[in-house]
Amino acid sequence: MRYAPVLDALAPLGSAKWEVHYAAQDRARAGREVIDLTIGNPDVATPPDLVEAAALAMRAGRTTYSSGRGEPGLREVLAARYSTRAGRPVGADQVLCFPGTQTALYAVMRGIAEPGTEVIVGDPMYATYEAVVVSSGARVAPVPLRPERGFRFTAEDIDARVTPRTRAILLNTPHNPTGAVLRPEDLVAIGEIARRQDLWIISDEVYEELVFDGASFASPFDRAELADRTIVVSSISKSHAAPGFRSGWAVGSAEFAARLLPLSETMLFGNQPFIADMTAAALRAPSTAAAGMRQRFALRAGVLADRLGQGALLSVHRPEAGMFALIDISATGLTDHAYAFDLLDRTGVAVMPGASFGHSLSGWVRVALTVPDAVFAEACDRIAAHSLTLSERRIA
């Protein structure tokens, strides 16, 4: 049988990146003890009031078809949210609702990229970004994010990568997997390139509410001079501890939303009305889940850095936001893949190989900060003990 070429292009960009995670899950199902630090599930349940809001909406009959743009009530709430944040009017006609950030990003990329074009993406990058770009027929143009600069884009590096084929710059701030947060001056410089070269800016802001003390969130969408070329994608998955509800959105210019609508309608007709009602309720007030997660994740990143800083082989990059921290394992002499499986085999701790997020992170692993404090402390002890074992093996 014949298949579309896109399936061949996506074949190496899917579940193979999550090999360690799946291996850890298999071992856990077989009854072996595993501390899983691979996935960024929130460390608390969805707030009961939001679950109840969804249940009330279902009981009220909010289980019918939706609008292709998304439910009007939710779009009005999102418009008000972004109007307040940007300091200028943002209309409901600038909002499209989707089942999660991933679907929003897929639709946006299909709407602005095409075969023969390129999308600039920071390397490292979230594990699905390359596939989202490739699915549009475009190519990823990776720009290294250097640890000595806190894994933040430099305008110079972006400018050097722009070609006549470049269509867009994909930003992720706060960043997964590094926890980096772009500064206003970064956005000014990047925006100047986008304006000069007539490029779109896509800004994935799903971790907006998980910025730690000492850092501040900034968005290109909030800059008036960049508003017409910027598209924000986000969701309640992280901020409201509700990843399973799959409720996200895209916000751009009214023209962009109108042009993308037929594609959205071809894919789906908005998110489910009862989930839209729950999302609107969630966004009318500050998240009751985000503040606690910010505090806990920052503290766990500190525990990881303090515990592993006592050894010689591992070095921790402290995140400014998000759910993850990075460990530089290059001094062990192992590849990130070999290190992750050795750690899992010998200690039962599962971490993600850095190369799952791009070539520039091949000497690193990503650690989720999302397990309870006592479990996380035990994982840190096991990682530290494993490091000592690796040192002894190197000496021997």
C-alpha positions, 0 to 999 in steps of 0.5 A: 500500500502507498502512504503519504511522504509526510509519514516517512518524514515524521517516522524518526521524530515521534515516540523514539525520542521517548524510549527511556520513558517507555522503558521506565513505564514497562519496568514499573508495570512489571513491578520494579521500583522506578522514580520517573523524572521524564515527563512534565505532568503537574505535581498536583491534581486539577483543582476540584473547582475546575473539575466541578465547573466541567461537570456542571457544564456537562450536566447543563447540556454543554456537550453539543458541537462547538463553533469553529473559532471556539466558544464565544464565552471563552474567546471573550475571556481570552481577549480580556486576558490578553488586552490586560496583559498587552495594554491594548485592545485585543478582540475575541475575533483574534482568538481561536480555541484548540484542544491543547497547545500542540494542536494550536501549534500544528494548525498555526504552522500549517497556516504559515509554513509550506514546502521550500520554507524554513522555520528558525527554532532554538536548539535545544527545543521541545521534543515535538517542534521538529515534527510540527514544522516538518508536517507542514512541509517546511524545514527546521533551521536550528539555532544553537542556544548556548549554556553560557548565555543561559540558553537564550536566543541571541539576535546575532545567531538568528540573523546569521541563520535567516535566508530567503526561505525563512518564514518564521521564528518559533520562540518558547518562553519560558523554555522547555527543556532549559527553563530559560526566560527571554528578556525584553531586550531579547525580544526587541532585537529578535523583533527587529530582525522579524520586521526587517525580514518580514517574518512571523514570530510564533511564541509558545507561552505555555509556561507563562505562569511558572516563572520563578522569583528573580525572572520576569515573563515577557512576550513579543505579542505585548509589543505593539510594533510586533503584534500583527506578526506575532502568534501566541499559543498556550493552554491551561495544561501547565498553569492550571494543572489540567493537561488531560483536559486538552484546552488551548488557544492561538491569539494573533491578528484578526486577519490571521485568525480569519485566514486560519479559521477554515483550516481549524474547521477542517481539523475540528470545530473548537474545543468541547463546550463543557471544557471551554466553560471550565477554561473560562472559569479557570482564566477569570482569576489567578491560578490556584495551582500555579503559585505552589508549583512555582515554589516547589519546582524552584526549590527542587531545582535548588536541591538538585543543584546543591546535591549534585554540586558536591561531585566532579562529574555532573553539573546542574543548569538552574532553570528560571521557570518551568518544570525541568532542570538540566544536568551536564553529564559530558564529563562521565564519558557516556552519551546521554542515551547510554547515561540515561539507561545506565542510570535507569538500570542501576538506580531505577531513576528515569531521566530524558536524554538531552538529544531528544530535544536537539543535537546541542543537548547531546551531553545533557539529560533533562530532569522533571521537577514534578515528583513529591519532595521526598521522592525527588530527594531520594532520586537526587541521592541515587543520581549522586551515588551513581555519579560516584560509581561512574567515577570509580569505573573511570579510575578503574 
